[in-house]
Amino acid sequence: MSTSLTIPTDDQGRGSITCIGLGMTLGSHLTPLARSHIEQADVVFMGVSNSIVEQWLQRMHKDVRSLQPYYGEGKPRSETYREWVDLMMTEVRAGKKVCGAFYGHPGIFAWSPHKVIEVARAEGYDAHMEPGISAEDCLYADLGVDPGSHGCQHFEVNQLVFFKRRLDPTAYLVLWQVAMIANESISKTDASAAYRELLVDRLSRDYPLDHEVIVYRAATLPIERPRIRRVPLSDLATMPMTAEETVVVPPAEALQRDEEFIRRMEALHELQAKRGTA
């Protein structure tokens, strides 16, 4: 029995764009609604660098076009992502129902899906983003991290090192795309130890060098298990790492009560109680 859904539309001959998330683990994370957007599209653009995923998508749709060939060694990723937007919008303007399929959640660490939706809406086309299971969601499950227990900070690594950001060592810190530090292209090689040593130096302002950090990669195939490596912060510069891996820095300090705020809150409780009995 098919689980396909019919996506309603008020303007049948007009182009549209929907960016959907494939999830992280092939097949098992795809929602019925996301699958329906794929099956009912006129053309599917695939922002995934995996031949197995491409073959899987081609079984669902006859016109799947990979966006990966637009990357180039030494070519700025920003230029590639603008080309992706242009490619998708060309089909939308031609009156086609377009689906952009991206790893994980299409709105997390993904510039092109946000931009193409912005451009399409500005030109009067229907545009929608359908969420998916992201690497962040998998991280919480695989590492047993509850962001509500201590709080959680997230930074793309270059956002941390290129700007003056404040870190809170009482909360979790999640750093994305660490292997791409200071790398503006899609180079497949890991950033050199010298660049990552700069990251270690930055983190050492808030964390001791012997503090344990976690290098994490979510499973992308049903037969895989997540990759989890625990090392001292000092070793982060020299260990091999891929662009898909994420660095998690657990809290290094205990939470401290804000006694002044607590006193003010208790005084407000007492005032409210008196007003309630007056």
Helices and strands as residue ranges (DSSP letters): E 16-21, H 32-40, E 43-47, H 51-58, E 64-66, G 68-70, H 77-93, E 97-102, H 111-122, E 126-130, H 135-143, H 147-150, E 152-156, H 157-161, E 172-176, G 178-180, H 193-203, E 212-217, E 227-232, G 233-235, E 246-249, H 259-277
